[in-house]
Amino acid sequence: MKKIALTIILLLNFVLYGQKLIELKPIKFNKIETNFSDEFVSKYNSEVSLEACRKIWASKGYDNLTDEERETLKYCDEFEGNPWTKKFQGCSWYCGGQVDTINSNIPHELTKNIHDGDYGTPWIADINKQTNWIEYVFPPISSRVEDIIIVNGYVRKNDLFETYSRVKKLKLYINNKPIAYLNLEDTNEEQVFRFKPIGHKKDKNYLPIKNTKWSIKFEIIEIYKGKIDKIALSEIYFDGDGHE
């Protein structure tokens, strides 16, 4: 009888505490261009390039361009970013989505690199630390998250991508509760993971039903080993219905 009772207890413990988290893979990949030549970087948004581009924008906009004019416009960004700036996509989750704070196990001045809209400025940590993690905290009013988009590694240059370690697996927490493992490919493309809406539902006046902050946390579990003991993530950002 004691053996039967012990077996039942062990089974209950497995059911309650031993369930494995779901394993998720990206639903799609988005190519991004990052490995620019030194010449391209020096010309990009320079005064000479911007002057030439403004003449084209003033006379033609983006319609009926010659091949030469298209080549000229490659060196300009209307929003005056750098070559690694994430391209403007119009209204998105960020129309109503808000990030309150971002925390991690590295200094704040480097933590902000994970969500600065710049593929060339990565979040970098020491792989020898006991844990490496990043946590996004959202205000109650923020739109809910449906897509998590991750740019893995140090993508500014191909050689930097190979030099720094990349993430192989992340443990995902919602409000500090473990939810799933995100399995990343060893690529410099954007990797998109999709979920049922994360965050607070809204009432008919578009006000949050709960007036509490909520969080999404990422803990690095496995890596693709690089040449040095540093691990890099270039960007983690979000998508979804920004009006919900």
Residue pairs with C-beta under 8 A, 6 or more apart in sequence:
21 171
21 178
21 179
21 180
21 181
22 179
22 180
22 181
23 180
23 181
23 183
24 180
24 181
24 182
24 183
24 193
25 183
26 184
26 185
26 191
26 192
26 193
27 192
27 193
27 194
28 192
29 185
29 187
29 189
29 190
29 191
29 192
30 149
30 189
30 190
30 192
31 189
31 190
32 119
32 151
32 155
32 188
32 189
32 190
34 83
34 84
34 119
34 120
34 155
34 156
34 157
34 188
35 157
35 158
36 44
36 83
36 84
40 75
40 83
41 82
41 83
43 49
43 75
44 75
44 76
44 77
44 82
44 83
45 75
45 76
45 77
45 80
45 81
45 82
46 75
49 72
49 75
49 76
50 76
50 80
52 72
52 76
53 72
53 73
53 75
53 76
56 65
56 69
56 72
56 73
57 78
60 69
62 73
65 73
77 85
78 88
79 85
79 88
81 117
81 118
82 118
82 120
83 120
84 118
84 119
84 120
84 121
84 156
85 117
85 118
85 119
86 117
86 118
86 119
86 235
86 237
91 242
92 239
92 242
93 143
93 145
93 146
93 147
93 238
93 239
93 240
93 241
93 242
94 238
94 242
95 143
95 242
95 243
96 142
96 143
96 242
96 243
96 244
97 138
97 142
97 143
97 145
97 238
97 240
97 242
98 138
98 139
98 141
98 142
98 143
99 115
99 136
99 137
99 138
99 142
100 137
100 138
100 139
100 142
100 213
101 136
101 137
102 111
102 112
102 114
102 115
102 134
102 135
102 136
102 137
103 111
103 134
103 135
103 137
104 111
104 114
104 123
104 125
104 132
104 133
104 134
104 135
105 125
105 129
105 131
105 132
105 133
106 123
106 124
106 125
106 132
110 123
110 124
111 123
111 134
113 121
113 122
113 123
113 124
114 122
114 123
114 134
114 233
114 235
114 236
115 136
115 235
115 236
115 237
116 235
117 235
117 237
118 235
119 151
119 155
119 156
119 234
119 235
120 155
120 156
120 234
121 156
121 234
122 153
122 154
122 155
122 156
122 164
122 232
122 233
122 234
122 235
123 134
123 232
123 233
123 234
124 154
124 164
124 230
124 231
124 232
125 132
125 220
125 230
125 231
126 132
126 229
126 230
126 231
127 165
127 223
127 229
127 230
127 231
128 229
131 219
131 220
132 219
132 220
132 231
133 217
133 218
133 219
133 220
134 217
134 218
134 233
134 236
135 173
135 215
135 216
135 217
135 218
136 215
136 216
136 217
136 236
137 213
137 214
137 215
138 145
138 199
138 213
138 214
138 215
138 216
139 213
140 200
140 208
140 210
140 211
140 212
140 213
140 214
141 207
141 208
142 199
142 200
142 214
143 199
143 240
143 241
143 242
143 243
143 244
144 197
144 198
144 199
144 200
144 201
144 240
144 241
144 244
145 195
145 197
145 198
145 199
145 216
145 238
145 239
145 240
146 194
146 195
146 196
146 197
146 198
146 239
146 240
146 241
147 192
147 193
147 194
147 195
147 238
147 239
147 240
148 182
148 192
148 193
148 195
148 216
148 236
148 238
149 190
149 191
149 192
149 193
149 235
149 236
149 237
149 238
149 239
150 167
150 170
150 182
150 184
150 190
150 191
150 193
150 233
150 235
150 236
151 188
151 189
151 190
151 191
151 233
151 234
151 235
151 236
152 166
152 167
152 184
152 185
152 186
152 187
152 188
152 191
152 233
152 234
153 161
153 164
153 165
153 166
153 167
153 186
153 188
153 232
153 233
153 234
154 160
154 161
154 163
154 164
154 232
154 234
155 161
155 188
155 234
156 234
158 188
160 232
161 188
162 226
162 227
163 226
163 227
163 228
164 226
164 227
164 228
164 230
164 231
164 232
165 223
165 224
165 225
165 226
165 228
165 229
165 230
165 231
165 232
166 184
166 186
166 223
166 224
166 226
166 231
166 232
167 184
167 220
167 222
167 223
167 224
167 231
167 233
168 183
168 184
168 186
168 221
168 222
168 223
168 224
169 181
169 182
169 183
169 184
169 220
169 221
169 222
170 181
170 182
170 184
170 218
170 219
170 220
170 221
171 178
171 180
171 181
171 182
171 218
171 219
171 220
171 221
172 178
172 179
172 180
172 181
172 182
172 216
172 217
172 218
173 179
173 215
173 216
173 217
173 218
173 219
174 198
174 214
174 215
174 216
174 217
175 214
175 215
176 215
176 217
181 221
182 193
182 218
184 191
185 191
186 224
192 239
197 240
197 241
197 244
198 214
198 216
199 214
200 208
200 209
200 210
200 212
200 214
201 208
201 209
202 208
202 209
202 244
203 209
206 244
218 236
220 231
223 231
